[in-house]
Amino acid sequence: PQNIAFHFVASATANATFLRATISSSFPYLNFRVYPFDDSSVSRLISTSIRSALDCPLNYARSYLANLLPPCVRRVVYLDSDLVLVDDIAKLAATPLGDDSVLAAPEHCNANFTTYFTPTFWSNPSLSLTFANRKPCYFNTGVMVIDLDRWREGDYTTKIEEWMELQKRIRIYELGSLPPFLLVFAGNIVPVDHRWNQHGLGGDNFRGLCRDLHPGPVSLLHWSGKGKPWARLDANRPCPLDALWAPYDLLETPFALDS
């Protein structure tokens, strides 16, 4: 813990004092700072998506880390708040980014990449040629190693915002903050072992079905998707894997999980 600094990004409308007090009382040894994220900086760019939770401005804060964090922070591991890490994060943080890559993340090249964009996008050559000379693969933006120096030098926040502005005029995707990242970075990232993002544990976006683990070793469990473990536990309707979240929940669950 003494080698790790945490950077919590919170909505500017949140009670930052309460958040700091909660973190400090739960983890007295933690080296951390809380950064307020002004929703207005991105709210004008957000288009409605297939799930209302994806339209929350805070969901876009990952695109602004280079602006939010001080210049002395040169590299970060970005993590969503719906995950549990069960390995040494120093291993992930040390991922080599080569000579010019901006970020690293687990790629999932077996996913149908075309489904992340609308027929309008693919039928317009000036848009679809964005991926020319690239081999784009889906990657989940909930776990990323980011070189903030390179991000700042390349002004990648502006590049993401330009796609969001286009989306306001022409519907080119349906999934919130993910597609702009894919448009800018897919095919140009450093792939990381899948063990670092066992994603999709939140279940199916449309039907809320439970998901099982992907094959292989696990370093990080990620409840991406519609269902969140804390909500299902509170409702006494957990999926089987939600039992893995329960021991780390800072709020007391209203029932005892079966052993």
C-alpha positions as CSV (number, residue, x, y, z in Angstrom):
1,P,0.0,0.0,0.0
2,Q,2.8,2.4,0.7
3,N,3.8,2.3,-3.0
4,I,0.4,3.2,-4.3
5,A,-1.4,6.5,-4.6
6,F,-5.1,6.5,-5.2
7,H,-6.8,9.2,-7.3
8,F,-10.6,9.2,-6.7
9,V,-12.7,11.1,-9.2
10,A,-16.0,12.2,-7.9
11,S,-18.8,14.3,-9.2
12,A,-18.4,18.0,-8.3
13,T,-21.9,17.9,-6.8
14,A,-20.9,15.0,-4.4
15,N,-20.1,15.5,-0.8
16,A,-16.3,15.4,-1.0
17,T,-15.8,15.9,2.7
18,F,-17.9,12.8,3.5
19,L,-16.2,10.8,0.8
20,R,-12.7,11.7,2.2
21,A,-13.9,10.8,5.7
22,T,-15.3,7.5,4.7
23,I,-12.1,6.5,2.8
24,S,-9.9,7.6,5.7
25,S,-11.9,5.8,8.3
26,S,-12.0,2.6,6.3
27,F,-8.4,2.7,5.1
28,P,-6.3,4.9,7.5
29,Y,-3.1,4.1,5.7
30,L,-4.2,5.1,2.2
31,N,-2.4,7.7,0.2
32,F,-5.1,9.3,-1.8
33,R,-6.7,12.5,-3.2
34,V,-10.2,13.3,-4.4
35,Y,-10.7,15.2,-7.6
36,P,-14.0,16.9,-8.4
37,F,-15.3,16.4,-11.9
38,D,-17.4,19.2,-13.3
39,D,-20.3,17.5,-15.0
40,S,-20.9,20.5,-17.3
41,S,-17.6,19.9,-19.0
42,V,-19.0,16.9,-20.7
43,S,-22.8,16.9,-20.3
44,R,-23.3,19.0,-23.4
45,L,-21.6,16.3,-25.4
46,I,-23.4,13.2,-24.1
47,S,-25.9,11.5,-26.4
48,T,-28.5,9.0,-25.0
49,S,-27.5,5.4,-25.1
50,I,-29.1,2.0,-24.8
51,R,-28.8,2.2,-20.9
52,S,-29.4,5.3,-18.9
53,A,-26.6,4.5,-16.5
54,L,-24.2,5.0,-19.3
55,D,-25.3,8.6,-19.8
56,C,-24.0,9.7,-16.4
57,P,-21.4,12.4,-16.9
58,L,-19.0,10.7,-14.4
59,N,-18.9,7.8,-16.7
60,Y,-16.9,10.0,-19.1
61,A,-14.4,11.2,-16.5
62,R,-11.8,8.7,-17.7
63,S,-11.5,10.8,-20.8
64,Y,-10.4,13.8,-18.7
65,L,-7.8,12.2,-16.4
66,A,-4.9,14.0,-18.1
67,N,-6.6,17.3,-17.2
68,L,-7.9,16.3,-13.8
69,L,-4.6,14.9,-12.4
70,P,-1.6,17.1,-11.8
71,P,1.2,17.0,-14.4
72,C,3.5,15.1,-12.0
73,V,1.2,12.1,-12.4
74,R,2.7,10.6,-15.6
75,R,1.1,7.1,-15.6
76,V,-2.1,5.8,-14.1
77,V,-4.0,2.5,-13.9
78,Y,-7.6,3.5,-14.5
79,L,-10.1,1.2,-12.7
80,D,-13.9,1.4,-12.7
81,S,-15.7,1.3,-9.3
82,D,-17.5,-2.0,-10.0
83,L,-14.6,-4.4,-9.7
84,V,-12.5,-6.4,-7.3
85,L,-8.7,-6.7,-7.8
86,V,-7.3,-10.0,-6.5
87,D,-3.6,-9.6,-7.7
88,D,-0.7,-7.2,-7.3
89,I,-1.6,-4.1,-9.2
90,A,2.1,-3.2,-9.5
91,K,2.3,-6.0,-12.2
92,L,-0.4,-4.3,-14.2
93,A,1.0,-0.8,-13.7
94,A,4.4,-2.0,-15.0
95,T,2.9,-3.0,-18.4
96,P,5.4,-1.8,-21.1
97,L,3.8,0.6,-23.5
98,G,6.6,0.5,-26.1
99,D,7.9,3.6,-27.9
100,D,4.6,5.3,-28.7
101,S,1.5,3.6,-27.3
102,V,-0.7,5.7,-25.1
103,L,-2.6,2.9,-23.3
104,A,-2.8,-0.8,-22.6
105,A,-5.9,-2.9,-21.9
106,P,-7.1,-6.5,-22.4
107,E,-8.3,-6.9,-26.0
108,H,-11.2,-9.1,-27.0
109,C,-10.7,-9.7,-30.7
110,N,-13.3,-12.5,-30.8
111,A,-16.1,-9.9,-30.2
112,N,-17.9,-8.6,-33.3
113,F,-16.4,-5.2,-33.6
114,T,-18.9,-4.0,-36.1
115,T,-21.8,-4.1,-33.6
116,Y,-20.3,-1.2,-31.6
117,F,-21.2,1.2,-34.4
118,T,-24.4,1.9,-36.3
119,P,-25.0,1.0,-40.0
120,T,-24.8,4.8,-40.6
121,F,-21.2,4.7,-39.5
122,W,-20.2,1.7,-41.6
123,S,-22.0,2.9,-44.7
124,N,-20.2,6.2,-44.7
125,P,-16.7,5.7,-46.2
126,S,-15.4,8.9,-44.7
127,L,-16.2,7.5,-41.2
128,S,-15.5,3.8,-41.6
129,L,-12.1,4.5,-43.1
130,T,-11.2,5.6,-39.6
131,F,-10.1,2.0,-39.0
132,A,-8.2,1.7,-42.3
133,N,-4.7,0.2,-41.7
134,R,-5.8,-0.8,-38.2
135,K,-6.8,-4.1,-36.8
136,P,-9.4,-2.9,-34.3
137,C,-10.5,-5.1,-31.4
138,Y,-13.0,-4.4,-28.6
139,F,-11.4,-3.5,-25.3
140,N,-13.2,-2.6,-22.1
141,T,-12.4,0.8,-20.8
142,G,-12.9,-0.1,-17.2
143,V,-9.3,-1.3,-16.8
144,M,-6.6,0.7,-18.6
145,V,-2.9,1.5,-18.1
146,I,-2.5,5.1,-19.5
147,D,0.6,7.1,-20.2
148,L,-0.7,10.6,-19.3
149,D,2.4,12.4,-20.7
150,R,1.7,10.9,-24.2
151,W,-2.1,11.5,-23.8
152,R,-1.4,15.2,-23.1
153,E,1.1,15.5,-25.9
154,G,-1.4,14.0,-28.4
155,D,-4.4,15.9,-27.0
156,Y,-6.5,12.8,-27.0
157,T,-9.2,14.3,-24.9
158,T,-10.0,16.6,-27.8
159,K,-9.9,13.7,-30.2
160,I,-12.5,11.9,-28.1
161,E,-14.7,15.0,-27.8
162,E,-14.6,15.5,-31.6
163,W,-16.2,12.1,-32.1
164,M,-18.8,12.9,-29.4
165,E,-19.7,16.1,-31.1
166,L,-20.2,14.2,-34.4
167,Q,-22.4,11.7,-32.5
168,K,-24.7,14.6,-31.5
169,R,-25.2,15.3,-35.2
170,I,-25.1,11.8,-36.7
171,R,-26.0,8.6,-34.7
172,I,-22.9,6.5,-35.1
173,Y,-22.9,4.4,-31.9
174,E,-25.2,3.4,-29.1
175,L,-23.0,2.6,-26.1
176,G,-22.0,5.8,-24.1
177,S,-18.4,6.5,-23.4
178,L,-16.9,3.3,-24.9
179,P,-17.2,3.9,-28.7
180,P,-15.2,7.2,-28.7
181,F,-12.3,5.3,-27.1
182,L,-12.6,2.6,-29.7
183,L,-12.6,5.2,-32.5
184,V,-9.4,6.8,-31.2
185,F,-7.5,3.8,-29.9
186,A,-8.8,0.5,-31.1
187,G,-6.0,-1.3,-33.0
188,N,-3.4,0.9,-31.5
189,I,-3.2,-0.3,-27.9
190,V,-0.9,-2.7,-26.1
191,P,-2.8,-5.9,-25.3
192,V,-2.9,-7.1,-21.7
193,D,-3.6,-10.6,-20.5
194,H,-7.3,-11.2,-20.1
195,R,-6.8,-12.2,-16.5
196,W,-6.7,-8.4,-15.8
197,N,-10.3,-7.9,-16.8
198,Q,-12.8,-10.7,-16.2
199,H,-15.5,-8.4,-17.4
200,G,-19.3,-8.7,-18.0
201,L,-20.1,-10.1,-14.6
202,G,-23.0,-7.6,-14.3
203,G,-24.9,-9.6,-16.9
204,D,-26.7,-9.0,-20.1
205,N,-27.4,-5.4,-20.9
206,F,-30.9,-6.1,-22.1
207,R,-32.2,-9.0,-20.0
208,G,-30.0,-8.8,-16.8
209,L,-28.9,-12.4,-17.0
210,C,-26.2,-13.7,-14.7
211,R,-22.8,-14.4,-16.3
212,D,-20.1,-16.8,-15.4
213,L,-16.3,-16.3,-15.4
214,H,-14.4,-16.6,-18.7
215,P,-11.9,-19.5,-18.9
216,G,-8.5,-18.9,-17.5
217,P,-6.8,-17.3,-14.5
218,V,-8.3,-14.3,-12.7
219,S,-6.5,-11.2,-11.5
220,L,-9.5,-8.8,-11.6
221,L,-13.3,-9.4,-11.4
222,H,-15.3,-6.7,-13.2
223,W,-19.1,-6.4,-12.9
224,S,-19.5,-4.4,-16.1
225,G,-23.0,-4.7,-17.6
226,K,-26.5,-3.9,-16.4
227,G,-26.5,-5.6,-13.0
228,K,-24.4,-4.4,-10.1
229,P,-23.5,-6.8,-7.2
230,W,-24.4,-4.3,-4.5
231,A,-27.8,-3.7,-5.9
232,R,-28.5,-7.4,-6.3
233,L,-27.2,-8.2,-2.9
234,D,-29.4,-5.5,-1.3
235,A,-32.4,-6.8,-3.2
236,N,-31.6,-10.3,-2.0
237,R,-31.4,-11.5,-5.6
238,P,-27.7,-12.1,-6.2
239,C,-26.1,-13.8,-9.0
240,P,-23.7,-16.7,-7.9
241,L,-20.6,-14.6,-8.5
242,D,-21.9,-11.7,-6.4
243,A,-20.8,-13.8,-3.4
244,L,-17.2,-12.8,-4.4
245,W,-18.1,-9.1,-4.1
246,A,-19.9,-9.4,-0.7
247,P,-16.8,-9.6,1.5
248,Y,-15.4,-6.4,0.1
249,D,-18.7,-4.4,0.3
250,L,-18.2,-1.6,2.8
251,L,-22.0,-1.6,3.5
252,E,-23.5,-4.3,5.6
253,T,-25.6,-6.7,3.5
254,P,-29.1,-7.4,4.8
255,F,-28.7,-11.1,4.8
256,A,-26.1,-13.8,5.3
257,L,-24.7,-15.4,2.1
258,D,-24.8,-19.2,2.1
259,S,-21.4,-20.8,2.6
